[in-house]
Amino acid sequence: MIPLIGLIIGILIGLFLKVDIPASLTSYVPVAILAALDSVFGGLRAALENKFDSEIFISGFFGNIVLAAGLTYLGDQLNVPIYLAAVLVFGSRLFNNFAIIRRKLIEKGRDRIINREE
């Protein structure tokens, strides 16, 4: 539940506060957002599996962002689009976690329906 609340708060802050991102950081922000979303979806998945640990979530959230930004920076310095590796990995994990979350929610819904019928 904590990851979902954090995501909602972040979206609301982004919608209502005017934040200008310098042009020099425009390649970093999308990769960092993707890394953060990967952590949020991983946290939601862990919560549905009753395995959520806030220390693991927080360290993974910031660790993923730092790693993604670091890869992007390294790629900028080498003039190689290394950030694409982060986009590929975090994107695939995001979709994988979403699929697992969807299955878990469907299973829980089915269980509730079956328990009502009994």
N, C-alpha and C positions, 0 to 999 in steps of 0.2 A: 504494500500500500504506500510506503514511503516513496518509492521511485515514481509512482503515478502522481502523487501530490507534488513532488519536485518538478515533474514534467509540466504539469498544469500551471504551477507558479511561474516557471520559466517562460512558458508560452504567453501568459498574461503580462509578464514584465516586458517581453519582446513586443507585444502588441501595443502597449500603452506608453512605453517610454521611447523617446526618440533617441536612437543610438546610431551614430555615424561610424562606420567602419572605414579606416584609412585604406586607400587603394593598395598599399603595400601588404596588407593583411588579407586581402580578398581570397587568396588561394588557401589560407590557413583555416579560415572560419568554417567553410563547408565540411572540411575533413574533421575538424574538431567537433562539429555538430553531429556528424555521422558517428564518430567515436562515442560521444555522449549518449546518443540514442541507442547505440549497441549496449551500453551499460544499463540504461533504463530498461530496455526490453529484457536483458539478462536478469535484472533485479525482479522484474515482474514474473518472469519464469520461475525464479528461485522462490518467490513468495507463494506462487501457486503450488509448488512442489514442497512447501513447508521447509525450505532449506535456506531461507533468506538470512544473511548475516550482514549487518550494517557496516562493519569494518571492511569486509570483503567488497561490498558494494562501493563504498566511498573510495577505497584504494583503487579499485578497478576503474571507477568513473574518472578520477583524475589521472591515473596511470595511462588509460587509453587516450585521453586528450593530449597528454604530454608526449606519448609515443607517436601519435598521429602528427602533431605539430612538429616534432623532431624529424620525422621522416620527410615532411614537407620542406622543412628548412634545409635538410641535407640535400634534398633534390634540387632546391633552388640554388644552393651553392655549387653543385655539380652540373647544373643545367640539364638535369635528367628528371623526368616526371615520376619520381619514386612515390609520390603521394598516391599514385594509382594503385600501388600495392595495398595501402591502407584503405582506400575506397573499396577495393575488391574484397578484402578480408572482412572489414566491418560491415559492408553491404550484405555479404553472404550470411554472416552471423546474425545480422538484423532480421533477414527474411527467415532464417532457420528458427530463431527464437520466436518470431511471430507465429510461425506454423505450429510450434510446440504449445505456445500460449493458447492459440485457437483450439487445438485439440483438447487441452486440459479444460478449457471453459465449456466446450461441447460435452465432454465426459461428465463434468460436474452438473451440467444442466440435465443430462440424461439420468444421472443418479437421483437428482431431486424429483424428476418426474416418476421414476420407478418407485421411489420411497413413498410418494403421495398415493400411488395406486394400491399399495399394499395395505 
